[in-house]
Structures are given as C-alpha cells and as structure tokens.
C-alpha cells in the first residue's frame, strides 16, 4: 500500500503543509481543525474496524463522515453551527487531497457533496454610543489598575482589535508621536496600521512610560502580559458595572468582540466607507465587513 492511499500521511501534510505553511492560519483556527480530526479519526476507525494508522483515504467514506456528523449532534449535543464548523474541516481535507492526488478526485467530490445544515444567522451585537460611554466611564482612573483598564477599553473601541491582537501588543508597536497609530498583528500574521485618537494615545503614553519596546502594553497585577482571557474578563466585569447605570446593557452579551462590532457600526454611522472599515478591522474579505 502506497503513502498516497494511506490517510495518515495526508493528515500530517494537511496539518503542517496546508494549514501552517500555505494558509498560515491562526493558532486558534489550526487547533479547531486538529480537534475535528482528533474526533473524526477514532470514530472512523471504529466504524471501519481498522487501526487508525492503517486506514486508507477511501475508508473515510461519505457514509462514515455523515455518521460522524450525526454523532456530533446526537451524542455530543453539538449545535448545527458546530456541526457545520466540523464539516468545513472535512471538506477542506478532501479538497487538499483531491487537488494533489487525481486518483482521489471522485472520493473528494463525494465528500464535498455532503451539505451544510441551514442555521439562523446570529444577530451581530454592538453597543449604542450611550452604552459605550457608560462602559468607558466605569474604571477609576485615579488608580493604576483603573487607568490601565480605561486605556484597554478605549484602545479596543478605537482600534476594533481582536482580544488576541491586544494580548500580543507590545510597546514597540505603538507610535505615539505627532500622528499616533498602532501596528497590529492580525489573523494569519497579517499586519495593519490603525490610527489612534488623541485621547487613546494620551492614555497609552501614560501607561507605557519608561517601558521597554519589547514589553507587552497591557500587564496584569503581577506585571505579566494580560491574556485574551484576562482581557475578556476586564470587559465583562465593567459591562456588569455599567449595566446598573444603563439597563439596556443587561440584555446584551458584552465581550471584546462586541466592542469590535461597535467600532465598525460607529465608523459606518459617521460616514466612513466600508472598504476603509474593512482595512481598519483587518478583514481579508469585504463580505465579512458587510455582515
């Protein structure tokens, strides 16, 4: 049996060659693909009654793939959206193999013919101006921690950055001179430059004074870099506080990504064109920004 028939070598190439080297996907996306395969392969092995390392490509049949998707919904209680996300990985693997091994084109077509389930599109949550102002007004800027948190919330609102991008932000990425801006490392290691408002630049300048360029901008109590989970916790903590002053916040799930959506909506409302917003947020496709 040749390597081209065995599934294992294709899986390895898919994970290392395709996801990392060719598509340069983010670590979180890579992990999602790996998680799907970690669930799929033992399931398929059991269905086919053969060891994982001996499985051939065509033993991962469309019937097995459909049973796997049913298993996710029935036994693992996954939502339709999660089921579809797992199917994206299966489709992507099939396309990867099919484009490199013509002998597997028929198999690839059959796997890629497995349909996605229709799901209701989730509403894109964002904050109104009064709600955002209430959120920004919660940190006590007279304290060191409060000043940091205000700078963090203001930076999220100004830049529309993802929590992971903010967690990786270093002092050297900031340009706080005459034309303040920030250099952000987005998904797929793509870099973009985002302008900073004077108020944001002032808050950040106070926060990073006398700090080394390699230091993270946002630090925890023990001077360690805030993680994206820590950033999420800061946002939800102040959202809960702000909801006492603005009751409409109690009906909204407020996260760093909600602030990202808020940035987009508020930019659109003041007349910024959609393509500029796309670049501002670091979207590859304009379709994503339109959503």
N, C-alpha and C positions, 0 to 999 in steps of 0.2 A: 504494500500500500504506500503510495507516494505522499509527500507532505501536502500536496495540493488537494488530496482527498481528505486528509485529517483535519478536523475542526480546530484542534488545539493551536497549531502554528498560526492559523488565520486569526484566532482570537488575540494572540500575542502581537501580531503585526497590526491588527486593528487598534489595540490599546496604545502601543508605543509609536508606531509609524504614522497612523492616521490621526488619532485624537491629539497627540502631543506634537509630532514633527510637522504634519501637514496642516491641520486645522488650528493648532495652538490654542485649544480650548482652555478655559479657566479650570483651576483645580477642582472647584465645586462641580462643574459640568463633567469633568473626567470621572470624578467619584460617583456621580449619578449613573454614568454608563457602566462603570465597573460593578456597581451594586446590582444593576439589572442582570448583568451576565452571571454574577455570583448567585442569583436566584434562579435564573433560567437553566444553567448548565446541569446542576444536580437534578432539577426537575426532569429535564430532557433525558438525562442518563437513566433515571429510574423508569421513565416511560418506555424507553427503548431497550432496557435491560442490558446495558453495556457500560463498561467503565468510561468515565469522562475522557480519559486520555486516549481511548481507542475510538471515540465517536468520529464518524465522518461528517462532512458538511451536509450531505443529503439525508443523514439520520435526524438532523434538526428539521423535520418536515413541517409544512404549513399546519398539519393537524396537531402536531405537538405544540407548535407556537400558539395556536388558538386555545388548546387546553391549558397552557401556561397562563394566558390572559384571563381565562375563566377562573383559574385557581387564584389569581390575584384578587379578583372581585369577590369570589365566593368564600374562600378560606382565609385570605389575608385582609378582607374587608377594605380593599383599596377603592378609592373613588374612580369615577370614569376618567378624570383628569390624570390621575396617577397611572392608570391602565394605559392611557394614550402615551404618556411620557415613556413608559417601558417599551411600548411598541415603536417609538421613534428610534430607540437603540437597536431593536431587532431589524428594522428597515435599513438603518444606517450600516449595520454589519453586513446585511445581504448585498447592499449596493457596493460596499467596499470589496467583497469577494467577487461579485459578478463582474465588476469592471476590470478586475485583474486576472480572472480565470474564465475565459469564454465557455468552457465546458460546464460551468455552473450558472450560465445565464438563465436557463429555464427555471432552475431552482430559485434564483434571485427574483425572477418575475412573480413566481407563485407566492413567495414570502412577502414581497412588497404589495401584493394584491390584498393582503389582509387589511381590512378597513379600520379606520379610527372610529370611535363612538362619538356621536354628536353630543356636545356638552354646552350648557348655558354659559355664555360669556360673562365672567365676573365683572362687576362694575369696578371701574378704576377709581379708587378712593383718593381724595385730596382734601385739603383744608381751605376754608374761606379765609380771607385776609384777617378778619377779627379773631378767628381761631388760631391762626399762625402767630398773630401778635400776642395773644394770650400765652401761647406756648413759650415764645421768646421772653416773655416777661416773668417767667417763674423762677429762674436761677437767681440766687442772691449774689450779685456781682461784687459785693464788698468782701466776700470770702474767696480764697484761692480756688476752691473747688467750684464755687458758683461762677466765677469768671471763666474757668475752663469750660463749664457746661454751656454757658451762654455763647462762647466762641464756637463751640461744637455745633449747637443748634443753628446759629447764624450761618456757619460755613455750609452745613447741609442744605439750608434753604437757598443760599446764594449759588452754590455750585451744582446742586442736584446730584451730587456724587452718591454712589452706592456705598453702603456701610463698609464693604471690604476695601474700597478705594480709600476711604477716610482712615481706616485702620493702618494702611500701608503708607500713609502720607508722612514724608519727612520734612524737616525744616528746609532742607536744600531745594525742595520742590516749590517753595514759596518765593514769589517776587513781590516784595512789599514796598518798592520804591515809588517813583512818580506814576507809573502805570501798573498798579498791583494786579497780579494774576497768580494762578496756581497751575502746576503741571501735574496732571492726573494720569495714573496708570490704570487703564480700564480692562475689560474682558479681553482675553487673547493677547494681553500685554500691549494693547493699543494705547497710544499716548495722545492726550489732547490738552490744549491750553484753555483755561476758563478765566474770564475777567473776575476780579474781586471788587465788591463795593467798598467805598472808603471806610464804612463802619466795620465791615468784616476785616479789612486789612489792619485797622487800628486794634481790634480785639486780638487778632492773631499776633501782631507785633508785640503786644504786652505779654502774650502767653509764651512766646519763644525767645524772649530777650536773653542774651548770654548763653544760648543753647548751641550745641554743635550741629552742623548741617546734616549729619547722619542720624540725629535723634528723631524719634517719632514726634509729631506735632502734639498729639493728644495722649497724655500719660495718665496712668491710674494713681491711686494714693501712694503706692509703693514705688512710683516712678518707672513702672513698666508700661510698655505701649498698651493702650486700650485695644481690645479685640473687637471684632464686629459684633460679638455678643454683648460686650460691655457697652458699645455704642447704642445697640438696640435697647438695653436696659435703661440707659440715661434718657432716651427719647420717651419710652413708655412711662417712666417714673414722673417726668414733668407733664406728660399728657394727662395723667391721672390727677395731678395737682391743678392743671389748667381747667379741667372739666368742672371743677367746683365753681369757677367764675363764668365759664361758658358751657352751659349744659349740653349744647349740641355735640360736644366732643365725646360725651358718654356713649353716643350711638355710633362712634367711628373707631375703627381699629387703627391706631396711630403707630407708625413704625418709621424707621429711616426711609423706607421705600415710599411711604405715604408722603413724606416731605419731598422726595424726588418728583413724585407726580404733581405735588403742589407747585414746585418750581416751574414745571412745564406749563401747567394751566395758567399760572400768573404771568409768565412770559408771553403766552399767547394772548391773554386779555389786554396786555398793554401794547399789542401790535407787533411783537417780534415774529418774523416769518418762520414757518415750520421747519425749513431747512437749517436755519440758524439754531433753532431749538434742538434739532437732531444732532448737530455737532456739539452743542453745549452739553447734552446728556451722554454723548458718546455712543449713539446708536449707529450701527452699520447700515441698517435699512430704514428708509423713510416710512415704510409701512408700520414699523414698531412705534415710531413717534406719532403717527396718525391715530393709533389706538389710544 
